[in-house]
Amino acid sequence: MATAVERVEPTAEQLRQACTRVRIPSWPADYETVMSDPLRARIVQAFAHRLIHSPRPVPAAPAPSPVAAPRTAARRVPHFSPPPGYVDHKRAASGERDD
């Protein structure tokens, strides 16, 4: 017979922590507005449960990315020149002529 698993509800602090870690940039900035939306609130609650019940530590929020390095000009690929006496058999079979 299986035993029932006790469901531990996250505290307000755990919910706030989960909200800051799972927050998407397009979401509102404050916790109350996020939690007033039923879909976003459910996402935050699910992430908080994951924080509580995860057997492994949940990775920390990613660090902000550093400023991208300036791009350099694309390198040109050198033009292929065949060696003297080279015959491209596919091109010769296609009927193309070098006039």
Biopython code that builds the backbone (N, CA, C, O; Angstrom):
import numpy as np
from Bio.PDB.StructureBuilder import StructureBuilder

atoms = [
    (1, "MET", "N", (0.847, -1.180, 0.000)),
    (1, "MET", "CA", (0.000, 0.000, 0.000)),
    (1, "MET", "C", (0.890, 1.241, 0.000)),
    (1, "MET", "O", (1.807, 1.351, 0.814)),
    (2, "ALA", "N", (0.626, 2.154, -0.894)),
    (2, "ALA", "CA", (1.415, 3.373, -0.999)),
    (2, "ALA", "C", (1.014, 4.354, 0.081)),
    (2, "ALA", "O", (-0.158, 4.466, 0.440)),
    (3, "THR", "N", (1.997, 5.055, 0.587)),
    (3, "THR", "CA", (1.711, 6.064, 1.598)),
    (3, "THR", "C", (1.532, 7.411, 0.920)),
    (3, "THR", "O", (2.146, 7.687, -0.111)),
    (4, "ALA", "N", (0.703, 8.230, 1.496)),
    (4, "ALA", "CA", (0.443, 9.557, 0.928)),
    (4, "ALA", "C", (1.638, 10.459, 1.207)),
    (4, "ALA", "O", (2.199, 10.440, 2.302)),
    (5, "VAL", "N", (2.012, 11.230, 0.232)),
    (5, "VAL", "CA", (3.111, 12.165, 0.381)),
    (5, "VAL", "C", (2.534, 13.485, 0.864)),
    (5, "VAL", "O", (1.580, 14.015, 0.295)),
    (6, "GLU", "N", (3.128, 13.998, 1.917)),
    (6, "GLU", "CA", (2.643, 15.264, 2.471)),
    (6, "GLU", "C", (3.054, 16.402, 1.544)),
    (6, "GLU", "O", (4.224, 16.535, 1.185)),
    (7, "ARG", "N", (2.087, 17.208, 1.166)),
    (7, "ARG", "CA", (2.353, 18.325, 0.265)),
    (7, "ARG", "C", (2.684, 19.556, 1.102)),
    (7, "ARG", "O", (1.868, 20.026, 1.894)),
    (8, "VAL", "N", (3.879, 20.057, 0.914)),
    (8, "VAL", "CA", (4.333, 21.232, 1.649)),
    (8, "VAL", "C", (4.104, 22.450, 0.769)),
    (8, "VAL", "O", (4.597, 22.512, -0.357)),
    (9, "GLU", "N", (3.370, 23.399, 1.274)),
    (9, "GLU", "CA", (3.093, 24.630, 0.522)),
    (9, "GLU", "C", (4.253, 25.604, 0.708)),
    (9, "GLU", "O", (4.790, 25.719, 1.810)),
    (10, "PRO", "N", (4.640, 26.295, -0.341)),
    (10, "PRO", "CA", (5.750, 27.247, -0.222)),
    (10, "PRO", "C", (5.354, 28.473, 0.603)),
    (10, "PRO", "O", (4.200, 28.901, 0.597)),
    (11, "THR", "N", (6.322, 29.015, 1.297)),
    (11, "THR", "CA", (6.079, 30.223, 2.087)),
    (11, "THR", "C", (6.065, 31.428, 1.152)),
    (11, "THR", "O", (6.404, 31.327, -0.027)),
    (12, "ALA", "N", (5.668, 32.562, 1.704)),
    (12, "ALA", "CA", (5.619, 33.792, 0.916)),
    (12, "ALA", "C", (7.021, 34.166, 0.416)),
    (12, "ALA", "O", (7.182, 34.634, -0.711)),
    (13, "GLU", "N", (8.028, 33.956, 1.266)),
    (13, "GLU", "CA", (9.409, 34.259, 0.865)),
    (13, "GLU", "C", (9.863, 33.341, -0.258)),
    (13, "GLU", "O", (10.540, 33.790, -1.183)),
    (14, "GLN", "N", (9.504, 32.067, -0.196)),
    (14, "GLN", "CA", (9.868, 31.126, -1.252)),
    (14, "GLN", "C", (9.157, 31.479, -2.564)),
    (14, "GLN", "O", (9.738, 31.345, -3.642)),
    (15, "LEU", "N", (7.910, 31.926, -2.471)),
    (15, "LEU", "CA", (7.184, 32.353, -3.667)),
    (15, "LEU", "C", (7.840, 33.583, -4.294)),
    (15, "LEU", "O", (7.963, 33.670, -5.516)),
    (16, "ARG", "N", (8.260, 34.533, -3.456)),
    (16, "ARG", "CA", (8.931, 35.727, -3.973)),
    (16, "ARG", "C", (10.257, 35.360, -4.638)),
    (16, "ARG", "O", (10.599, 35.891, -5.695)),
    (17, "GLN", "N", (10.997, 34.447, -4.010)),
    (17, "GLN", "CA", (12.264, 34.007, -4.584)),
    (17, "GLN", "C", (12.019, 33.307, -5.923)),
    (17, "GLN", "O", (12.742, 33.545, -6.891)),
    (18, "ALA", "N", (11.010, 32.453, -5.978)),
    (18, "ALA", "CA", (10.689, 31.756, -7.224)),
    (18, "ALA", "C", (10.258, 32.748, -8.298)),
    (18, "ALA", "O", (10.593, 32.587, -9.472)),
    (19, "CYS", "N", (9.518, 33.768, -7.893)),
    (19, "CYS", "CA", (9.054, 34.780, -8.850)),
    (19, "CYS", "C", (10.231, 35.525, -9.464)),
    (19, "CYS", "O", (10.230, 35.786, -10.667)),
    (20, "THR", "N", (11.228, 35.871, -8.667)),
    (20, "THR", "CA", (12.379, 36.594, -9.213)),
    (20, "THR", "C", (13.232, 35.691, -10.097)),
    (20, "THR", "O", (13.856, 36.175, -11.042)),
    (21, "ARG", "N", (13.273, 34.391, -9.812)),
    (21, "ARG", "CA", (14.113, 33.487, -10.591)),
    (21, "ARG", "C", (13.461, 33.040, -11.888)),
    (21, "ARG", "O", (14.163, 32.761, -12.861)),
    (22, "VAL", "N", (12.127, 32.964, -11.928)),
    (22, "VAL", "CA", (11.443, 32.469, -13.116)),
    (22, "VAL", "C", (10.913, 33.618, -13.980)),
    (22, "VAL", "O", (10.409, 33.388, -15.080)),
    (23, "ARG", "N", (11.026, 34.842, -13.485)),
    (23, "ARG", "CA", (10.451, 36.002, -14.167)),
    (23, "ARG", "C", (11.043, 36.190, -15.553)),
    (23, "ARG", "O", (12.258, 36.117, -15.739)),
    (24, "ILE", "N", (10.176, 36.433, -16.516)),
    (24, "ILE", "CA", (10.548, 36.699, -17.901)),
    (24, "ILE", "C", (10.559, 38.215, -18.071)),
    (24, "ILE", "O", (9.721, 38.895, -17.478)),
    (25, "PRO", "N", (11.481, 38.767, -18.861)),
    (25, "PRO", "CA", (11.565, 40.231, -18.983)),
    (25, "PRO", "C", (10.268, 40.918, -19.387)),
    (25, "PRO", "O", (10.071, 42.084, -19.047)),
    (26, "SER", "N", (9.386, 40.241, -20.094)),
    (26, "SER", "CA", (8.139, 40.884, -20.507)),
    (26, "SER", "C", (7.097, 40.903, -19.388)),
    (26, "SER", "O", (6.048, 41.529, -19.541)),
    (27, "TRP", "N", (7.366, 40.228, -18.263)),
    (27, "TRP", "CA", (6.425, 40.211, -17.141)),
    (27, "TRP", "C", (6.494, 41.525, -16.373)),
    (27, "TRP", "O", (7.486, 42.248, -16.463)),
    (28, "PRO", "N", (5.439, 41.835, -15.616)),
    (28, "PRO", "CA", (5.493, 43.023, -14.757)),
    (28, "PRO", "C", (6.620, 42.899, -13.737)),
    (28, "PRO", "O", (7.030, 41.794, -13.380)),
    (29, "ALA", "N", (7.113, 44.043, -13.273)),
    (29, "ALA", "CA", (8.269, 44.045, -12.369)),
    (29, "ALA", "C", (7.912, 43.666, -10.934)),
    (29, "ALA", "O", (8.743, 43.093, -10.229)),
    (30, "ASP", "N", (6.700, 43.971, -10.490)),
    (30, "ASP", "CA", (6.400, 43.733, -9.074)),
    (30, "ASP", "C", (5.688, 42.390, -8.857)),
    (30, "ASP", "O", (4.950, 41.910, -9.717)),
    (31, "TYR", "N", (5.928, 41.816, -7.702)),
    (31, "TYR", "CA", (5.434, 40.495, -7.327)),
    (31, "TYR", "C", (3.904, 40.435, -7.298)),
    (31, "TYR", "O", (3.317, 39.460, -7.768)),
    (32, "GLU", "N", (3.265, 41.449, -6.760)),
    (32, "GLU", "CA", (1.802, 41.440, -6.618)),
    (32, "GLU", "C", (1.101, 41.382, -7.972)),
    (32, "GLU", "O", (0.106, 40.675, -8.127)),
    (33, "THR", "N", (1.611, 42.115, -8.940)),
    (33, "THR", "CA", (1.005, 42.105, -10.274)),
    (33, "THR", "C", (1.182, 40.747, -10.938)),
    (33, "THR", "O", (0.270, 40.251, -11.600)),
    (34, "VAL", "N", (2.355, 40.144, -10.760)),
    (34, "VAL", "CA", (2.595, 38.818, -11.328)),
    (34, "VAL", "C", (1.637, 37.810, -10.714)),
    (34, "VAL", "O", (1.056, 36.992, -11.428)),
    (35, "MET", "N", (1.467, 37.862, -9.402)),
    (35, "MET", "CA", (0.623, 36.884, -8.714)),
    (35, "MET", "C", (-0.869, 37.135, -8.942)),
    (35, "MET", "O", (-1.681, 36.248, -8.681)),
    (36, "SER", "N", (-1.245, 38.316, -9.421)),
    (36, "SER", "CA", (-2.659, 38.575, -9.704)),
    (36, "SER", "C", (-3.103, 37.907, -11.007)),
    (36, "SER", "O", (-4.293, 37.669, -11.213)),
    (37, "ASP", "N", (-2.149, 37.607, -11.878)),
    (37, "ASP", "CA", (-2.452, 36.895, -13.118)),
    (37, "ASP", "C", (-2.460, 35.400, -12.812)),
    (37, "ASP", "O", (-1.444, 34.878, -12.353)),
    (38, "PRO", "N", (-3.580, 34.679, -13.052)),
    (38, "PRO", "CA", (-3.664, 33.270, -12.662)),
    (38, "PRO", "C", (-2.623, 32.375, -13.341)),
    (38, "PRO", "O", (-2.090, 31.460, -12.713)),
    (39, "LEU", "N", (-2.334, 32.632, -14.607)),
    (39, "LEU", "CA", (-1.369, 31.785, -15.312)),
    (39, "LEU", "C", (0.044, 31.982, -14.770)),
    (39, "LEU", "O", (0.749, 31.011, -14.494)),
    (40, "ARG", "N", (0.450, 33.229, -14.620)),
    (40, "ARG", "CA", (1.787, 33.514, -14.095)),
    (40, "ARG", "C", (1.917, 33.051, -12.649)),
    (40, "ARG", "O", (2.971, 32.561, -12.246)),
    (41, "ALA", "N", (0.852, 33.205, -11.870)),
    (41, "ALA", "CA", (0.881, 32.754, -10.474)),
    (41, "ALA", "C", (1.083, 31.246, -10.406)),
    (41, "ALA", "O", (1.818, 30.754, -9.550)),
    (42, "ARG", "N", (0.438, 30.513, -11.300)),
    (42, "ARG", "CA", (0.596, 29.055, -11.315)),
    (42, "ARG", "C", (2.014, 28.655, -11.703)),
    (42, "ARG", "O", (2.560, 27.694, -11.161)),
    (43, "ILE", "N", (2.611, 29.388, -12.639)),
    (43, "ILE", "CA", (3.993, 29.120, -13.038)),
    (43, "ILE", "C", (4.938, 29.355, -11.865)),
    (43, "ILE", "O", (5.835, 28.550, -11.614)),
    (44, "VAL", "N", (4.733, 30.461, -11.147)),
    (44, "VAL", "CA", (5.572, 30.777, -9.982)),
    (44, "VAL", "C", (5.387, 29.715, -8.900)),
    (44, "VAL", "O", (6.365, 29.276, -8.296)),
    (45, "GLN", "N", (4.142, 29.296, -8.647)),
    (45, "GLN", "CA", (3.894, 28.276, -7.625)),
    (45, "GLN", "C", (4.548, 26.953, -8.003)),
    (45, "GLN", "O", (5.112, 26.278, -7.142)),
    (46, "ALA", "N", (4.484, 26.577, -9.260)),
    (46, "ALA", "CA", (5.105, 25.331, -9.700)),
    (46, "ALA", "C", (6.620, 25.398, -9.533)),
    (46, "ALA", "O", (7.241, 24.421, -9.113)),
    (47, "PHE", "N", (7.213, 26.535, -9.855)),
    (47, "PHE", "CA", (8.656, 26.676, -9.693)),
    (47, "PHE", "C", (9.037, 26.670, -8.218)),
    (47, "PHE", "O", (10.079, 26.127, -7.849)),
    (48, "ALA", "N", (8.199, 27.272, -7.368)),
    (48, "ALA", "CA", (8.471, 27.260, -5.921)),
    (48, "ALA", "C", (8.418, 25.830, -5.383)),
    (48, "ALA", "O", (9.244, 25.449, -4.553)),
    (49, "HIS", "N", (7.456, 25.043, -5.848)),
    (49, "HIS", "CA", (7.388, 23.635, -5.435)),
    (49, "HIS", "C", (8.634, 22.886, -5.895)),
    (49, "HIS", "O", (9.152, 22.028, -5.181)),
    (50, "ARG", "N", (9.099, 23.212, -7.069)),
    (50, "ARG", "CA", (10.325, 22.580, -7.567)),
    (50, "ARG", "C", (11.514, 22.951, -6.682)),
    (50, "ARG", "O", (12.360, 22.106, -6.390)),
    (51, "LEU", "N", (11.577, 24.209, -6.259)),
    (51, "LEU", "CA", (12.657, 24.640, -5.372)),
    (51, "LEU", "C", (12.619, 23.872, -4.048)),
    (51, "LEU", "O", (13.660, 23.508, -3.502)),
    (52, "ILE", "N", (11.420, 23.632, -3.544)),
    (52, "ILE", "CA", (11.267, 22.965, -2.243)),
    (52, "ILE", "C", (11.573, 21.476, -2.351)),
    (52, "ILE", "O", (12.300, 20.933, -1.519)),
    (53, "HIS", "N", (11.033, 20.817, -3.356)),
    (53, "HIS", "CA", (11.053, 19.357, -3.420)),
    (53, "HIS", "C", (12.142, 18.772, -4.301)),
    (53, "HIS", "O", (12.227, 17.550, -4.427)),
    (54, "SER", "N", (12.959, 19.582, -4.903)),
    (54, "SER", "CA", (13.969, 19.061, -5.813)),
    (54, "SER", "C", (15.061, 18.324, -5.033)),
    (54, "SER", "O", (15.603, 18.862, -4.067)),
    (55, "PRO", "N", (15.386, 17.092, -5.450)),
    (55, "PRO", "CA", (16.467, 16.384, -4.770)),
    (55, "PRO", "C", (17.835, 16.991, -5.085)),
    (55, "PRO", "O", (18.771, 16.870, -4.294)),
    (56, "ARG", "N", (17.943, 17.636, -6.234)),
    (56, "ARG", "CA", (19.177, 18.318, -6.615)),
    (56, "ARG", "C", (18.968, 19.809, -6.461)),
    (56, "ARG", "O", (17.841, 20.288, -6.582)),
    (57, "PRO", "N", (20.013, 20.542, -6.201)),
    (57, "PRO", "CA", (19.839, 21.998, -6.121)),
    (57, "PRO", "C", (19.458, 22.569, -7.480)),
    (57, "PRO", "O", (20.010, 22.184, -8.511)),
    (58, "VAL", "N", (18.525, 23.473, -7.461)),
    (58, "VAL", "CA", (18.084, 24.133, -8.689)),
    (58, "VAL", "C", (19.137, 25.171, -9.047)),
    (58, "VAL", "O", (19.555, 25.939, -8.180)),
    (59, "PRO", "N", (19.577, 25.214, -10.298)),
    (59, "PRO", "CA", (20.619, 26.177, -10.662)),
    (59, "PRO", "C", (20.177, 27.604, -10.411)),
    (59, "PRO", "O", (19.003, 27.947, -10.555)),
    (60, "ALA", "N", (21.120, 28.410, -10.043)),
    (60, "ALA", "CA", (20.839, 29.820, -9.776)),
    (60, "ALA", "C", (20.454, 30.516, -11.070)),
    (60, "ALA", "O", (20.710, 30.021, -12.168)),
    (61, "ALA", "N", (19.841, 31.658, -10.914)),
    (61, "ALA", "CA", (19.447, 32.438, -12.082)),
    (61, "ALA", "C", (20.694, 32.792, -12.876)),
    (61, "ALA", "O", (21.739, 33.077, -12.290)),
    (62, "PRO", "N", (20.600, 32.777, -14.200)),
    (62, "PRO", "CA", (21.783, 33.083, -15.001)),
    (62, "PRO", "C", (22.260, 34.510, -14.782)),
    (62, "PRO", "O", (21.462, 35.433, -14.616)),
    (63, "ALA", "N", (23.563, 34.668, -14.786)),
    (63, "ALA", "CA", (24.145, 35.996, -14.613)),
    (63, "ALA", "C", (23.868, 36.820, -15.867)),
    (63, "ALA", "O", (23.769, 36.270, -16.964)),
    (64, "PRO", "N", (23.746, 38.115, -15.710)),
    (64, "PRO", "CA", (23.534, 38.936, -16.899)),
    (64, "PRO", "C", (24.697, 38.772, -17.856)),
    (64, "PRO", "O", (25.855, 38.690, -17.445)),
    (65, "SER", "N", (24.372, 38.725, -19.136)),
    (65, "SER", "CA", (25.418, 38.496, -20.121)),
    (65, "SER", "C", (26.307, 39.728, -20.242)),
    (65, "SER", "O", (25.814, 40.855, -20.196)),
    (66, "PRO", "N", (27.613, 39.523, -20.396)),
    (66, "PRO", "CA", (28.501, 40.673, -20.560)),
    (66, "PRO", "C", (28.253, 41.337, -21.905)),
    (66, "PRO", "O", (27.622, 40.765, -22.794)),
    (67, "VAL", "N", (28.749, 42.526, -22.031)),
    (67, "VAL", "CA", (28.584, 43.262, -23.283)),
    (67, "VAL", "C", (29.277, 42.471, -24.388)),
    (67, "VAL", "O", (30.408, 42.010, -24.232)),
    (68, "ALA", "N", (28.589, 42.329, -25.480)),
    (68, "ALA", "CA", (29.131, 41.549, -26.591)),
    (68, "ALA", "C", (30.379, 42.223, -27.153)),
    (68, "ALA", "O", (30.459, 43.448, -27.242)),
    (69, "ALA", "N", (31.334, 41.407, -27.522)),
    (69, "ALA", "CA", (32.564, 41.927, -28.117)),
    (69, "ALA", "C", (32.238, 42.507, -29.494)),
    (69, "ALA", "O", (31.361, 41.999, -30.193)),
    (70, "PRO", "N", (32.927, 43.544, -29.870)),
    (70, "PRO", "CA", (32.637, 44.114, -31.197)),
    (70, "PRO", "C", (32.945, 43.099, -32.287)),
    (70, "PRO", "O", (33.912, 42.342, -32.206)),
    (71, "ARG", "N", (32.116, 43.102, -33.285)),
    (71, "ARG", "CA", (32.290, 42.159, -34.390)),
    (71, "ARG", "C", (33.384, 42.645, -35.318)),
    (71, "ARG", "O", (33.536, 43.841, -35.569)),
    (72, "THR", "N", (34.131, 41.692, -35.814)),
    (72, "THR", "CA", (35.160, 42.019, -36.798)),
    (72, "THR", "C", (34.587, 41.761, -38.183)),
    (72, "THR", "O", (33.588, 41.057, -38.334)),
    (73, "ALA", "N", (35.216, 42.325, -39.166)),
    (73, "ALA", "CA", (34.747, 42.142, -40.537)),
    (73, "ALA", "C", (34.877, 40.674, -40.922)),
    (73, "ALA", "O", (35.823, 39.998, -40.518)),
    (74, "ALA", "N", (33.935, 40.195, -41.693)),
    (74, "ALA", "CA", (33.963, 38.803, -42.135)),
    (74, "ALA", "C", (35.161, 38.587, -43.048)),
    (74, "ALA", "O", (35.481, 39.428, -43.888)),
    (75, "ARG", "N", (35.811, 37.454, -42.869)),
    (75, "ARG", "CA", (36.965, 37.129, -43.703)),
    (75, "ARG", "C", (36.484, 36.583, -45.040)),
    (75, "ARG", "O", (35.539, 35.797, -45.104)),
    (76, "ARG", "N", (37.141, 37.007, -46.086)),
    (76, "ARG", "CA", (36.794, 36.516, -47.420)),
    (76, "ARG", "C", (37.463, 35.177, -47.647)),
    (76, "ARG", "O", (38.615, 34.966, -47.270)),
    (77, "VAL", "N", (36.731, 34.290, -48.260)),
    (77, "VAL", "CA", (37.277, 32.988, -48.621)),
    (77, "VAL", "C", (38.069, 33.169, -49.906)),
    (77, "VAL", "O", (37.556, 33.741, -50.867)),
    (78, "PRO", "N", (39.308, 32.694, -49.942)),
    (78, "PRO", "CA", (40.089, 32.882, -51.173)),
    (78, "PRO", "C", (39.460, 32.117, -52.334)),
    (78, "PRO", "O", (38.917, 31.027, -52.158)),
    (79, "HIS", "N", (39.545, 32.700, -53.499)),
    (79, "HIS", "CA", (38.991, 32.094, -54.694)),
    (79, "HIS", "C", (39.799, 30.852, -55.057)),
    (79, "HIS", "O", (41.029, 30.874, -55.020)),
    (80, "PHE", "N", (39.114, 29.783, -55.405)),
    (80, "PHE", "CA", (39.767, 28.531, -55.770)),
    (80, "PHE", "C", (40.205, 28.607, -57.220)),
    (80, "PHE", "O", (39.392, 28.837, -58.115)),
    (81, "SER", "N", (41.474, 28.414, -57.441)),
    (81, "SER", "CA", (41.955, 28.329, -58.822)),
    (81, "SER", "C", (42.533, 26.932, -59.003)),
    (81, "SER", "O", (43.455, 26.536, -58.290)),
    (82, "PRO", "N", (41.994, 26.197, -59.950)),
    (82, "PRO", "CA", (42.463, 24.821, -60.138)),
    (82, "PRO", "C", (43.892, 24.780, -60.655)),
    (82, "PRO", "O", (44.357, 25.716, -61.305)),
    (83, "PRO", "N", (44.570, 23.704, -60.366)),
    (83, "PRO", "CA", (45.948, 23.570, -60.858)),
    (83, "PRO", "C", (45.950, 23.437, -62.376)),
    (83, "PRO", "O", (44.935, 23.068, -62.967)),
    (84, "PRO", "N", (47.062, 23.731, -63.001)),
    (84, "PRO", "CA", (47.136, 23.627, -64.464)),
    (84, "PRO", "C", (46.875, 22.187, -64.917)),
    (84, "PRO", "O", (47.353, 21.235, -64.300)),
    (85, "GLY", "N", (46.120, 22.047, -65.987)),
    (85, "GLY", "CA", (45.805, 20.736, -66.532)),
    (85, "GLY", "C", (44.621, 20.057, -65.850)),
    (85, "GLY", "O", (44.312, 18.905, -66.154)),
    (86, "TYR", "N", (43.953, 20.762, -64.926)),
    (86, "TYR", "CA", (42.818, 20.182, -64.204)),
    (86, "TYR", "C", (41.596, 20.164, -65.114)),
    (86, "TYR", "O", (41.310, 21.156, -65.785)),
    (87, "VAL", "N", (40.877, 19.052, -65.144)),
    (87, "VAL", "CA", (39.660, 18.937, -65.941)),
    (87, "VAL", "C", (38.511, 18.621, -64.997)),
    (87, "VAL", "O", (38.538, 17.614, -64.288)),
    (88, "ASP", "N", (37.494, 19.491, -64.991)),
    (88, "ASP", "CA", (36.291, 19.250, -64.192)),
    (88, "ASP", "C", (35.363, 18.395, -65.043)),
    (88, "ASP", "O", (34.708, 18.894, -65.958)),
    (89, "HIS", "N", (35.312, 17.132, -64.740)),
    (89, "HIS", "CA", (34.557, 16.190, -65.577)),
    (89, "HIS", "C", (33.055, 16.471, -65.548)),
    (89, "HIS", "O", (32.384, 16.288, -66.564)),
    (90, "LYS", "N", (32.517, 16.903, -64.429)),
    (90, "LYS", "CA", (31.078, 17.197, -64.370)),
    (90, "LYS", "C", (30.749, 18.411, -65.229)),
    (90, "LYS", "O", (29.737, 18.433, -65.930)),
    (91, "ARG", "N", (31.611, 19.414, -65.168)),
    (91, "ARG", "CA", (31.366, 20.607, -65.974)),
    (91, "ARG", "C", (31.523, 20.294, -67.463)),
    (91, "ARG", "O", (30.768, 20.807, -68.289)),
    (92, "ALA", "N", (32.490, 19.462, -67.802)),
    (92, "ALA", "CA", (32.682, 19.080, -69.197)),
    (92, "ALA", "C", (31.507, 18.279, -69.706)),
    (92, "ALA", "O", (31.115, 18.434, -70.863)),
    (93, "ALA", "N", (30.928, 17.421, -68.869)),
    (93, "ALA", "CA", (29.793, 16.599, -69.273)),
    (93, "ALA", "C", (28.535, 17.434, -69.433)),
    (93, "ALA", "O", (27.631, 17.056, -70.178)),
    (94, "SER", "N", (28.465, 18.581, -68.733)),
    (94, "SER", "CA", (27.257, 19.402, -68.809)),
    (94, "SER", "C", (27.183, 20.211, -70.106)),
    (94, "SER", "O", (26.131, 20.753, -70.444)),
    (95, "GLY", "N", (28.290, 20.289, -70.822)),
    (95, "GLY", "CA", (28.270, 21.011, -72.091)),
    (95, "GLY", "C", (28.682, 22.469, -71.960)),
    (95, "GLY", "O", (28.625, 23.199, -72.950)),
    (96, "GLU", "N", (29.088, 22.917, -70.801)),
    (96, "GLU", "CA", (29.530, 24.309, -70.639)),
    (96, "GLU", "C", (30.859, 24.490, -71.328)),
    (96, "GLU", "O", (31.694, 23.586, -71.362)),
    (97, "ARG", "N", (31.042, 25.689, -71.882)),
    (97, "ARG", "CA", (32.295, 25.984, -72.552)),
    (97, "ARG", "C", (32.916, 27.225, -71.944)),
    (97, "ARG", "O", (32.202, 28.153, -71.562)),
    (98, "ASP", "N", (34.202, 27.254, -71.851)),
    (98, "ASP", "CA", (34.925, 28.456, -71.443)),
    (98, "ASP", "C", (35.303, 29.216, -72.693)),
    (98, "ASP", "O", (36.319, 28.909, -73.318)),
    (99, "ASP", "N", (34.527, 30.179, -73.063)),
    (99, "ASP", "CA", (34.827, 30.940, -74.287)),
    (99, "ASP", "C", (35.513, 32.220, -73.959)),
    (99, "ASP", "O", (35.843, 32.991, -74.860)),
]
sb = StructureBuilder()
sb.init_structure("model")
sb.init_model(0)
sb.init_chain("A")
sb.init_seg("    ")
for serial, (resi, resn, name, xyz) in enumerate(atoms, 1):
    if name == "N":
        sb.init_residue(resn, " ", resi, " ")
    sb.init_atom(name, np.array(xyz, "f"), 0.0, 1.0, " ", f" {name:<3s}", serial, name[0])
structure = sb.get_structure()
